[in-house]
Amino acid sequence: MLVPVAVFAGFAAMAGWALMRTDPEALPSAIAGRVAPPVGAQTLPDTAQLTDEMLRQPGVKLVNFWASWCPPCRAEHPTLTELSKQLPVYGIDLKDPEANASAFLAEHGNPFRAVATDPRGRVAIDWGVTAPPETFIVDGEGKILYRHAGPLVREDFTNRFLPQLEKARAAE
């Protein structure tokens, strides 16, 4: 008889917590505040290999999980290209045939300072990625400050991502 009451109370508590969050649209990241997980040891031909050490170099940087087969990744590509003029942007190509990923970068330009590939999706799991594109803001010690799920476009980019990036850069 107490079980239904306890279940209801649990659901009510979770709903209350969800309503009290500052940004109910944001997906929480289990690794925010932690050092970035390993990025893997594979890359695409003719691209620099992304290493764990690069994520621990001074300054704010971005890590973007992307794929050539991902339409939202194509939509955000011009934004990444612009951001790469301001700070290091690193890419992790997710579950993508090497030839397709290389062709995508050749056609649209390569905004990434270095690239890792994740053909089986294991790196993405360690980072908590649910689906590309996802972009992480990483500080100079390699700590993840913010996770943005979805493409960096329009109001989502302006209203959610940019304030977090500006906050990270101000704290440098």
N, C-alpha and C positions, 0 to 999 in steps of 0.2 A: 504494500500500500504506500510506502514511502518512496519506492523507486520512481513512480511517475512524477512525484513532486520534485525529487532530486534531479531528474532528467530535465524537467521544465526549468528549474532554477539554474542549471548549467547552461541551457540554451539562452535564457534571459541574460545571464552574466556575459556570455560571449557576444550577444547582440549589443548590450550596453557598451562593452569595450570597443566594438567596431564603430559605434556611433560617436564615441568620444575621441577617436583618433584625429589628429590634426589634418590629415589628408586621407579621407576614406577611399580615394581612387588608387592610392599607392599600394603596391604589393610589398609587404615587409620582407627584408632580406635577413636570413639567418646568419649571414657572414659579415654584415655591416659591423664595422669596428674591429674586425679581425684582419690579420695579415692575409693577403691574397693567396689562394691555393696555387699549386704548381700549374703551369700553362702547357706542359707537354713538350716533347722534343722533336716534333715534326713541323715542317713548313712547306711552302709552295716553291717550285723552281723559280729562280731569279728574284727571290724576296729575302730580306733579312730575317733570320730566325729570332722570334720573340723568346726571351729568357726570363726566368724568375728575377734575375739580378736587375734587369731593366726596370722592373716594377718597383724596385727599391732605390732607384736613383732619385736625387733631389727634384722637387717640383711636383705639381699636380699633373696627372696624366689620365687618359681614358683607355679603357679596355672594352672593345666592342665585339660581341658575338654576332656573327653574320653568316649568310649563305647565299650563293648565287640563285638558288631556287626559291628564295624568300622575297615575295613582292614588297613587304614593308621595308626590307633591307635596301631594296632598290630605291624606294621613296626617300629614305633618310641619307642615301649616299652623298648627295650634294651638301648636306649639313655637315657630315663628317669631313668632307673635303675642306670646307671653310674652317671648321674647328682645328684641323690639322695645321693650319697656318698660324695658330695661336699657341698650341701646346701639343705634346706628343700624343698621338692616337695610335693604339696598338689593336690589331685585329686577331680574332680567333675564328677561323673558318670552321663551321659546324656541319658535320655529316654531308660533305660535299665532294663529289668526284674532283680530283685535282685539276683535270683539264677544264672543267666548268668554272671552277673558282679562278683559275689563271685567266681564262677568257673574259670573265666578268671584269676583273681588274684591268685587263688590257683595254677593254672597250670603254669602261667608265672612269678609268683613272684609279690610282692606288693611293688612298689617303693615309695608309698605315705605315708608320715608321718601321715596324717589324710585324711579322705574322706567325702565328702558330696554327696548326691544323688539328682538328679533333674529329677524325673520321668515324669514331664509334660513339661519340658523345660522352665519354667518361669525364673529360675535363669540365664540360658543361654541368654535369651532375655535381661535381665537387664545388663549383661556383654557385650552384643553386639556380641555374638557368632553366626556365620552363620552356621557352621557345624563342628563336631569334626574331627580331633583333633585341638584344639587351646590352645596355651600356653601363659600365661601372666607373665611378670617379675614384681614383686611387691617389693617396698622398705620397710624399717623398720617402716614407718609411715602408711603403708597400701595403699600407692599411686601406681597406675598402671603406670609403666614406659614404657612398650612396649607390644605389642600384636603380636603374631606370628600365623598366620593362616596356617594350614597344618602340616604335620608330621615333626618332628625334625630328619631329615635324610639327608645324603650326603651333597652336596654343599649348599643346602638351610640352613641346620643347621650350617655348617662351615662359610659360607659367609654372612648370614643374621642374624641368631640368636646369635651365639657366640659373635660377636662384640658388640651387644647390652647388653648381659649378662656381658661381661668384663667391659664395660662402667659403668654399674650399680654397679658392685662390686668395681670398682675403686673409685666411688663417696661415698662409705660407710663411 
